[in-house]
Amino acid sequence: MSDNEENSDRSPTLTPPRKLPKKGGWTRKKEGNTLSQHRVQNFRQQWLKDPTFKDWLLPDTNDVTKAKCAYCPGTSMVAELSNLKTPASTKKHLGNQPGSSGKTQTLTSFGFQKGLTPQNKEKARAEIKLAAFFAEHNIAYSVADHLADLLKEVVTDSKLIKEIELKRTKITGVVNNVLGEGHKADLAQKLQNNQLSVMTDEMTDVSTVKTACVVVRYFDQDAQKICSTFWELYKVFKQTSDTDDTSIPTANAENLYRALIDSLTNRNVPLTNMIGFGSDGCNVMMGDNDSVKTRFIRDFLGIIITKCVCHSAHLCASEACKQLPESVEQLARDIYNFFKHSDKRQFDFRNFQSFAAVEPHKILKPSQTRWLSLLSVVERILEQWEALRLFFIDFTTNPAHRARADVRNRAVFILEKLSNPFYKLYFCFLEWSLPLFNKFNLEFQSEKVVVHNLHEKIRILYQEILLRYLQREYVMRQNLGEINPESQQHQLHDAALYLGVKVYELLKHPDVIRNPADIAQFFSCCKNFYKVAATEIKKRYNMEDPVLSKLQVFEPASALSHNFRSHFPTLMPLMEVVPRIIAPADYAKKQIIDNQWRTLPNAQARHPERLNEISEPDKFWAQLLKTEDFSELAHFALSTLSLPHANADCERVFSKVNLIKTDLRNRLTVETVNGTLLAAESAKDLTRTGNCVNFEPTKEMYSRMTKDKIYGRKNDNIEDVPDIIFGEKI
């Protein structure tokens, strides 16, 4: 039957059946009043090599006759050459291209919701590493607005560079929610399986926001050493509600304690893993009645509480310096203030430095908060003493200066003191005495494990101070804890005091000899200096500390010594005072540890290679941790050596905060500063020694490179726009 006959049988009112062409076949197309045939075009792979299409054209996997645009999500078009050229020039398509000022593309439009392809992973890796570079080097995120476009302009032959989209909003999100959160998730996983100590401190930043930081100390299996790592930065003063702008004081012990505990529980870190707590000695932290310390003792039985020994040593030195005449410290401040704002005076002073043949160094500023600054100030003034004296003689006598009366009076006041040999005596005394405290402070500011030496070093410092003003027989025959540092009976006579070579020589000066009353006053001040220093040390530290006094057993040389076993045949005295590390009732584990301790010096054949050459205790015990015969002993040693001894790591965090949140970046939120600190930590990689160059993103970071994760929370961070309040820039 012909087609005409078949159609003639149908009712004239019915719609004729539609004839569907086969894909790739021929179709009939109307052209005016005539009919013409048109072949259906399939997608051709060679189009992907065409310069016009190669950057954006994709095949439609659901229809071989359709094509898709990589820049325009959700688009599908007929795969015909003339049809494809049209969208390539549309405003929407051009606005969606990378590097354009149009709509910002999200990672989901490139297939991230279905998993990372090799191409997308390279793009994500590049963006993460660039963000790590910004975080590590404290670069303002607004710089990213030009960086990606500049790279595309300079590097024209890189397809990867063309794909990078990284403006300020996205880079802030990557730093906070990819690098920062990714690093913290990885760190939390480590803390869930390790015993740890926490340290905390507070500061006020450049925008007068009071923050507190938390640092965790633990043995890192990947780095094979004990690490002190930044954990969290949070605001101390918070708003009562989202709608109430009134801040309420919350810097009490309960809220500080709760914030610290919540920072761990929010990340599922078991509180049973916490073995130690360290902070400075302020009352809200370390008071005996209502403090963070009392709450830790209440809730964590057996936890080891340690005051920062660096803060304590600084306070001891500060209290001792108060026994000297106030005018000595005031002289140092007056000299600095006289020069600090006058370039002309500094320039003129260089001529006198040259004449006196001393180095052209600047006068340093005395500081109450910097632990090691006082000695540097004293040494600098003594170095420049003669040049300073000559300068002020000229300034006060030369009519060419024509200084104001108040300025001239200040200069006369300084000159009188510089011409008085007793002021130089006090400075020489400080130059000889302060290194005792500075050397101690420097040693315990170290990032290395030194807690096992703390007890012995404090005893040495205390004994050295006592020997400087008390009779040697009294100090050496008494137990240090029983010596009375305020004993008048056992103090040395003035003639027997030794105060350094420079003091010894200056005491022979005729102008000094003529003033015996001033000499007696000088010796009295020096004795009081040492007496107060010793008293403060004894008040702040227990010379018979039950834990720190036993940690020398973990010194590598002691651990391998046969003779040392004569004094420490068992570790039971130590295991009894650290119940959070070894459970009191776990006798089986205690016996295993003790057996391994007693066997260690004899089992050299089972030691790791070149073990006796390792001097750092954490690296020493990390090697033994790999051996089956001594793993329990090594684990106990590494946990105990993770106890805190100083707050220097918190101070280092605050130094980084001051580099991140500057006058020009004063509107950075605490959340962004926290994310930047975490991101900078992540750039150190697993070994804790890397940087943004050799840093490789983790799986957790790649998994967070999605639109929802990057832009999950609004980033209310405006950089590089200084606030003006009451006419002053903050």
Secondary structure, 3 states (H helix, E strand, C coil): CCHHHHHHCCCCCCCCCCCCCCCCCEEEEEECCEEEEEECCCCCHHHHHCCCCCCCEEECCCCCCEEEECCCCCCCEECCHHHHHCHHHCHHHHHHCCCCCCCCCCHHHHCHHHCCCHHHHHHHHHHHHHHHHHHHCCCCHHHHHHHHHHHHHHCCCCHHHHHCCCCHHHHHHHHHHHHHHHHHHHHHHHHCCCCEEEEEEEEECCCCCEEEEEEEEEEECCCCEEEEEEEEEEECCEEEECCEEEEECCCCHHHHHHHHHHHHHCCCCCHHHEEEEEECCCHHHHCCCCCHHHHHHHHCCCCEEEECHHHHHHHHHHHHHCCCCHHHHHHHHHHHHHHHCCHHHHHHHHHHHHHCCCCCCCCCCCCCCCCCHHHHHHHHHHHCHHHHHHHHHHHHHCCCCCCCHHHHHHHHHHHHHHCCHHHHHHHHHHHHHCHHHHHHHHHHCCCCCCHHHHHHHHHHHHHHHHHCCECHHHHHHCCHHHCCCCCCCCECCHHHCCCCHHHHHHCCCHHHHCCHHHHHHHHHHHHHHHHHHHHHHHHHCCCCCCCHHHHHHHCHHHHCCCCHHHHCCCCHHHHCCCCCCCCCCCHHHHHHHHHHHHHHHHCHHHCCCCHHHCCCHHHHHHHHHCCCCCHHHHHHHHHHHCCCCCCHHHHHHHHHHHHHCCCCCCCCCHHHHHHHHHHHHHCCCCCCCCCCCCCCCCHHHHHCCCHHHHCCCCCCCCCCCCCEECCEEC
